[in-house]
Amino acid sequence: MALPITSKTPFDIGLGLEGTHVLVTGGCGLIGRVVVHAFLAAGCLVTIVDILDPSAAAVIFELDDRIGCYLQGSIANHAEVECAFGKAEKAFGPVHCCIALAGLDLSVLKPSESICDVDPEEWRRVFDVNINGTFLTCQRWLRGIRAANNDPYAAVLRNVSLVIMGSEAGAFGVRTMAAYAAGKSAVQYGLLLSLAKDVPRIYSNARVNAVAPGAVDTDRFKDESKQYGAQWRYEECEATVGLAKPVPPEHVARTILFLASERFSGSVHGQCIAVDSGKMGSVVWGKDELAERRRGGPGM
Ligand SMILES: NC(=O)c1ccc[n+]([C@@H]2O[C@H](COP(=O)([O-])OP(=O)(O)OC[C@H]3O[C@@H](n4cnc5c(N)ncnc54)[C@H](O)[C@@H]3O)[C@@H](O)[C@H]2O)c1
């Protein structure tokens, strides 16, 4: 028996993001630039905040020939975050949607053989950008939403959403990069869940979520995995995920667009979405190390 048709209105499958002001930190990076292109394609006004010099952003906006603005600054510096948001608001009005994506990625950090060898200064540096910088970004976005909500002359806010960039590392840990893993856990759990309780008190429809990608199939990842002694990185990524392949950057960008769209994800709040090809765990012992262990080598 056919189900009765309950509505004559056609189902609108557009994202409904047109005209939304989106600020993307780290928008010049390998994932960030794909995210920026995706928002531009969805008809958003996009502000990039990145520590890189403006030439990097000029290339991104030239390609798209759409409306965008670039502001140079470090998310770890309170005054620079304040200045970047202030300029972005002057250019395009309140930042409706903030993508807190900037960070020191695993691939730009120096691995340590063991947690015994971690340099406390390096630990602090990673936390300063990946936790403190993410916090400053989220805080300034929320303050902007509060100000816009209290402004009787401000236009109605739409797609009020914050997306924090986490990582599979925050769920599984990384033996040789504990600061990175600990920093991602902090933002994709503690910070996210605290914000999720607070954000709707500031603006009733405001939402906050995180995405936690697995290894993303960027050119850098491909190049790194080709280097002598590093092939295991690609192999690990294939062997430990259900789909047996790394994540295309477009899949991360599309998930972020979904989370930004009130029409699509208006009831998704406080979630950390794994975009990781179905990660099942991480390899703890490499083949050579296992052989060494069986032989009863040093430290065994
Ligand atoms: N590449 C991956 O496989 C992967 C997987 C999971 C999560 N992530 C996360 O995704 C995000 C982007 O990763 P990516 O691979 O594109 O790395 P990337 O290094 O290409 O991009 C990072 C961007 O952040 C910017 N940035 C760094 N420090 C900054 C600061 N203090 N202030 C402002 N901007 C700053 C960089 O200039 C760069 O443009 C990071 O948070 C990373 O941890 C990446």
The ligand as a MOL file (V3000), in Angstrom:
LIG
                    3D

  0  0  0     0  0            999 V3000
M  V30 BEGIN CTAB
M  V30 COUNTS 44 48 0 0 0
M  V30 BEGIN ATOM
M  V30 1 N 45.9510 16.0590 7.2700 0
M  V30 2 C 45.3670 15.1050 7.9910 0
M  V30 3 O 45.4790 13.9030 7.7030 0
M  V30 4 C 44.5270 15.4850 9.1940 0
M  V30 5 C 43.8240 14.4790 9.8670 0
M  V30 6 C 43.0490 14.8190 10.9720 0
M  V30 7 C 42.9730 16.1470 11.3780 0
M  V30 8 N 43.6660 17.1000 10.7100 0 CHG=1
M  V30 9 C 43.5600 18.4750 11.1980 0
M  V30 10 O 43.0250 19.2960 10.1740 0
M  V30 11 C 43.5550 20.6190 10.2780 0
M  V30 12 C 44.1860 21.0140 8.9600 0
M  V30 13 O 45.1840 20.0620 8.6290 0
M  V30 14 P 45.9950 20.1270 7.2540 0
M  V30 15 O 46.4070 18.7430 6.9330 0
M  V30 16 O 45.2420 20.9160 6.2400 0 CHG=-1
M  V30 17 O 47.2850 20.8850 7.7420 0
M  V30 18 P 48.0050 22.1640 7.0990 0
M  V30 19 O 49.2960 22.3160 7.8310 0
M  V30 20 O 48.0480 22.0330 5.6190 0
M  V30 21 O 47.0060 23.3360 7.4760 0
M  V30 22 C 47.0150 23.9890 8.7030 0
M  V30 23 C 46.7620 25.4580 8.4450 0
M  V30 24 O 46.6990 26.1110 9.7160 0
M  V30 25 C 47.5150 27.2710 9.6490 0
M  V30 26 N 48.0180 27.5870 10.9770 0
M  V30 27 C 48.9350 26.8840 11.7080 0
M  V30 28 N 49.1700 27.5150 12.8620 0
M  V30 29 C 48.3800 28.6270 12.8630 0
M  V30 30 C 48.1790 29.6880 13.7830 0
M  V30 31 N 48.8480 29.7350 14.9380 0
M  V30 32 N 47.2900 30.6580 13.4640 0
M  V30 33 C 46.6120 30.6310 12.2870 0
M  V30 34 N 46.7860 29.6700 11.3700 0
M  V30 35 C 47.6500 28.6790 11.6600 0
M  V30 36 C 48.6580 26.9060 8.6920 0
M  V30 37 O 49.2900 28.0460 8.1710 0
M  V30 38 C 47.8980 26.0960 7.6390 0
M  V30 39 O 47.4140 26.9170 6.6140 0
M  V30 40 C 44.5190 20.5850 11.4600 0
M  V30 41 O 43.8410 20.9930 12.6260 0
M  V30 42 C 44.8880 19.1190 11.5460 0
M  V30 43 O 45.3490 18.7530 12.8190 0
M  V30 44 C 44.4360 16.8020 9.6250 0
M  V30 END ATOM
M  V30 BEGIN BOND
M  V30 1 1 1 2
M  V30 2 2 2 3
M  V30 3 1 2 4
M  V30 4 1 4 5
M  V30 5 2 4 44
M  V30 6 2 5 6
M  V30 7 1 6 7
M  V30 8 2 7 8
M  V30 9 1 8 9
M  V30 10 1 8 44
M  V30 11 1 9 10
M  V30 12 1 9 42
M  V30 13 1 10 11
M  V30 14 1 11 12
M  V30 15 1 11 40
M  V30 16 1 12 13
M  V30 17 1 13 14
M  V30 18 2 14 15
M  V30 19 1 14 16
M  V30 20 1 14 17
M  V30 21 1 17 18
M  V30 22 2 18 19
M  V30 23 1 18 20
M  V30 24 1 18 21
M  V30 25 1 21 22
M  V30 26 1 22 23
M  V30 27 1 23 24
M  V30 28 1 23 38
M  V30 29 1 24 25
M  V30 30 1 25 26
M  V30 31 1 25 36
M  V30 32 1 26 27
M  V30 33 1 26 35
M  V30 34 2 27 28
M  V30 35 1 28 29
M  V30 36 1 29 30
M  V30 37 2 29 35
M  V30 38 1 30 31
M  V30 39 2 30 32
M  V30 40 1 32 33
M  V30 41 2 33 34
M  V30 42 1 34 35
M  V30 43 1 36 37
M  V30 44 1 36 38
M  V30 45 1 38 39
M  V30 46 1 40 41
M  V30 47 1 40 42
M  V30 48 1 42 43
M  V30 END BOND
M  V30 END CTAB
M  END
